[in-house]
C-alpha cells in the first residue's frame, strides 16, 4: 500500500515537473520571439516564469530527495567505520528534516501574510509563490523521514535493500 502511494507521488511529481518545464520553455520562447521579431513583449511572462521556477525548484528537490540523490559532501563520512557511517546517515537525514521544518514554518507565514498582496501583471496572490515552497518542503520531509527510517533499520542490522530499491525506481 505504502509503495503504491509513493509510486503515485513520484509519478505525479515527474508529471508536474515535466509540465512546468515545458510550460516555462514555451512562455520564455514566446517572449523571445515577440521581443526579437515583433518588437513587442508581454508584461506577465517574467512574473509567471519566476513563479514556475519556484515550483520546478522545490518539486525537483523533492524528486531528488526521494531518489536520495541530493548533493552531499560525504567524503570524510565514507572514511568512517560502517556503524559510524550509518549513524551519520541517520543524523544527516534528521538535520535535513529539522532544517525543512524551519523553511515550512516561514513558507506558511508567507502564505498567510501575502493573501491580500497580488502580483502586478497577473494579479495572482503572492501566496502562490509560498505554496510551491510549502508543498515541496512537506514532500521532502516525508521522503527524508522514510530515508531516516531505512538508514536506522540498516544501522540496527536489518536488510532494507529491497525497500531502498523500490524507493529508487
Backbone torsions as a table, in degrees:
resi	resn	phi	psi	omega
1	UNK	NA	-49.0	-179.7
2	UNK	-64.1	-35.6	179.2
3	UNK	-65.7	-37.5	178.3
4	UNK	-65.6	-40.7	178.9
5	UNK	-64.2	-45.1	178.8
6	UNK	-63.3	-41.2	177.2
7	UNK	-63.6	-38.8	177.9
8	UNK	-64.8	-43.7	179.2
9	UNK	-63.2	-44.3	179.4
10	UNK	-62.4	-42.0	178.5
11	UNK	-64.4	-43.6	179.0
12	UNK	-62.9	-41.6	177.9
13	UNK	-63.5	-43.0	178.0
14	UNK	-62.2	-44.3	-179.5
15	UNK	-62.6	-48.7	179.9
16	UNK	-62.6	-39.3	178.8
17	UNK	-65.1	-43.7	178.3
18	UNK	-62.6	-44.8	-179.7
19	UNK	-62.8	-45.8	-177.8
20	UNK	-67.6	-38.0	178.1
21	UNK	-66.1	-43.1	178.2
22	UNK	-63.3	-43.3	179.5
23	UNK	-63.1	-40.9	177.9
24	UNK	-63.0	-44.1	179.5
25	UNK	-62.6	-39.5	-179.7
26	UNK	-66.0	-48.1	-176.1
27	UNK	-71.4	-34.3	177.7
28	UNK	-71.1	-40.2	175.7
29	UNK	-61.5	-41.4	177.5
30	UNK	-61.6	-40.3	179.7
31	UNK	-67.0	-40.0	178.9
32	UNK	-62.5	-46.1	178.9
33	UNK	-62.0	-45.4	-179.3
34	UNK	-63.2	-41.3	-178.9
35	UNK	-70.2	-43.5	-172.6
36	UNK	-84.4	-31.1	-174.4
37	UNK	-110.1	-27.5	-176.8
38	UNK	-111.6	-0.2	-177.9
39	UNK	49.6	42.4	-179.7
40	UNK	-143.7	146.5	174.5
41	UNK	-138.3	150.7	176.9
42	UNK	-87.8	138.8	-177.9
43	UNK	-77.8	-19.3	-173.4
44	UNK	-92.7	-10.0	-173.2
45	UNK	-65.9	-47.3	-178.9
46	UNK	-63.1	-38.1	179.4
47	UNK	-63.8	-48.0	-180.0
48	UNK	-67.6	-37.2	178.8
49	UNK	-62.8	-39.9	179.5
50	UNK	-68.4	-36.7	176.5
51	UNK	-65.0	-44.9	-179.9
52	UNK	-63.7	-37.6	179.1
53	UNK	-62.2	-35.5	176.9
54	UNK	-61.6	-46.5	-179.3
55	UNK	-66.1	-42.0	178.5
56	UNK	-60.6	-44.0	-178.1
57	UNK	-62.1	-50.6	-174.5
58	UNK	-77.9	-33.2	174.7
59	UNK	-70.5	-36.9	176.0
60	UNK	-65.8	-38.4	176.9
61	UNK	-65.0	-37.4	177.1
62	UNK	-65.8	-40.8	177.3
63	UNK	-64.1	-40.4	177.9
64	UNK	-65.3	-34.7	179.7
65	UNK	-67.5	-45.3	-178.2
66	UNK	-66.6	-30.0	177.9
67	UNK	-88.3	1.9	-179.2
68	UNK	55.8	40.7	-178.0
69	UNK	-118.2	22.3	173.4
70	UNK	-66.4	153.4	-180.0
71	UNK	-67.3	126.3	177.5
72	UNK	-135.7	143.5	173.7
73	UNK	-107.1	93.3	-173.0
74	UNK	-119.9	25.6	-179.0
75	UNK	-56.2	-49.8	-177.1
76	UNK	-72.6	-33.3	179.2
77	UNK	-65.2	-37.2	180.0
78	UNK	-69.0	-17.8	177.1
79	UNK	-78.9	-15.1	-178.7
80	UNK	-75.5	160.9	174.3
81	UNK	-60.3	157.5	-172.6
82	UNK	-55.6	-44.4	-179.2
83	UNK	-63.3	-43.8	179.8
84	UNK	-69.1	-36.9	176.3
85	UNK	-60.5	-45.1	178.4
86	UNK	-62.5	-39.2	177.3
87	UNK	-60.6	-44.2	-179.5
88	UNK	-69.3	-28.4	174.5
89	UNK	-63.3	-46.8	178.4
90	UNK	-63.9	-45.6	179.6
91	UNK	-59.8	-42.2	178.4
92	UNK	-59.7	-45.9	179.5
93	UNK	-62.6	-41.6	-178.5
94	UNK	-69.4	-35.8	176.3
95	UNK	-65.5	-40.9	177.8
96	UNK	-63.1	-40.0	177.7
97	UNK	-62.6	-44.4	179.4
98	UNK	-61.5	-44.2	178.3
99	UNK	-62.0	-41.6	179.8
100	UNK	-66.1	-32.9	176.3
101	UNK	-63.3	-35.6	176.1
102	UNK	-64.5	-45.5	179.1
103	UNK	-63.6	-41.1	178.8
104	UNK	-60.7	-42.0	179.3
105	UNK	-59.1	-48.4	-178.1
106	UNK	-72.2	-31.0	175.0
107	UNK	-66.5	-40.2	177.9
108	UNK	-64.1	-43.2	177.1
109	UNK	-61.2	-42.5	177.8
110	UNK	-63.1	-37.7	177.9
111	UNK	-63.0	-44.7	-177.1
112	UNK	-69.8	-44.5	-174.5
113	UNK	-73.4	-21.3	-173.1
114	UNK	-108.9	22.3	178.6
115	UNK	-71.9	-25.8	-178.4
116	UNK	-96.1	-5.1	178.7
117	UNK	-100.2	141.3	-174.8
118	UNK	-125.7	152.8	176.9
119	UNK	-69.8	149.3	-174.2
120	UNK	-64.9	-44.3	-172.7
121	UNK	-89.8	-45.6	-175.0
122	UNK	-90.6	-14.8	-178.5
123	UNK	58.5	37.7	173.9
124	UNK	-91.1	146.2	175.4
125	UNK	-64.4	142.5	179.9
126	UNK	-64.3	-13.6	175.8
127	UNK	-56.7	-29.0	-179.1
128	UNK	-55.8	-39.2	178.6
129	UNK	-63.2	-44.5	-175.5
130	UNK	-74.4	-24.5	177.7
131	UNK	-64.0	-41.6	178.0
132	UNK	-62.0	-42.8	177.7
133	UNK	-64.5	-46.0	-178.5
134	UNK	-60.1	-50.8	-178.3
135	UNK	-65.0	-43.6	179.0
136	UNK	-61.1	-41.9	-179.5
137	UNK	-71.0	-36.5	175.9
138	UNK	-60.5	-45.5	178.2
139	UNK	-62.3	-41.1	179.3
140	UNK	-64.5	-37.6	177.5
141	UNK	-61.8	-44.4	178.9
142	UNK	-60.3	-46.8	-176.8
143	UNK	-68.6	-39.4	176.6
144	UNK	-65.9	-36.6	177.8
145	UNK	-63.0	-40.8	177.2
146	UNK	-62.8	-45.4	179.3
147	UNK	-64.8	-38.2	178.4
148	UNK	-63.7	-41.7	177.7
149	UNK	-61.7	-47.3	179.9
150	UNK	-63.4	-41.6	178.4
151	UNK	-64.7	-38.8	178.3
152	UNK	-65.2	-42.6	178.5
153	UNK	-64.7	-37.9	175.6
154	UNK	-65.1	-36.9	177.8
155	UNK	-63.4	-33.0	177.6
156	UNK	-79.6	-3.1	175.7
157	UNK	97.2	6.8	-180.0
158	UNK	-88.4	144.6	179.9
159	UNK	-83.5	114.6	179.8
160	UNK	-118.2	23.8	-177.3
161	UNK	-66.3	-35.3	178.2
162	UNK	-66.7	-41.1	178.3
163	UNK	-65.9	-40.9	177.8
164	UNK	-65.4	-39.2	178.4
165	UNK	-64.4	-43.3	177.6
166	UNK	-63.3	-35.6	-179.9
167	UNK	-68.7	-35.1	-176.8
168	UNK	-86.9	-2.4	178.9
169	UNK	-71.5	NA	NA
